[in-house]
Amino acid sequence: QVQLVESGGGLVQPGGSLRLSCAASGMLFRLYAMAWYRQAPGKQRELVAAITDGGSTSYADSVKGRFTISRDNAKNTVYLQMNTLKPEDTAVYYCNAAWTSKYYWGQGTQVTVSS
């Protein structure tokens, strides 16, 4: 059974940093493209950052230069380093795994940016 478990969310002041982790199990992690999405209250879920099985990355314009996605295939884990956080980054952050027709979601982790 595939499981994606996010961790690392919390409350941080504007300008601060957080590192999210997503640990995967029950899947051949190295084959999957991984991504982070977020959903703020009253808004649609949006793609934040993605990394292919080969390590190529892409980012939403709103987070370019502030967020970094990475993966460790030996640990079956994908990370999202978030720097210079802004109040508008407040959302539930979800991990996503995709390979051919297989598509999985984690349960989400709350990130709140507030003074």
BELRAMO-V655075 format. One record per backbone hydrogen bond with DSSP energy under -0.5 kcal/mol. CO is the residue of the C=O (numbers start at 0). NH is the residue of the N-H. Records with the same first field share a line. If there is no record, write none. Layout:
CO->NH + NH
This chain:
2->24
3->5 + 106
4->22
6->20
9->111
11->113
12->15
14->83
15->84
17->81
19->79
20->6
21->23 + 77
22->4
24->2
26->28
27->30 + 31
28->31
32->97
33->50
34->95
35->47 + 48
36->93
37->45
38->91
39->42
45->37
47->59
48->35
49->57
50->33
51->54
55->51
57->49
59->62 + 63
62->65 + 66
65->82
67->80
69->78
71->74 + 75 + 76
75->23
76->71
77->21
78->69
79->19 + 81
80->67 + 82
81->17
84->14
85->88
86->89
90->92 + 110
91->38
92->108
93->36
94->105
95->34
96->103
97->32
98->101
101->98
103->96
108->92
109->9
110->90
111->11 + 113
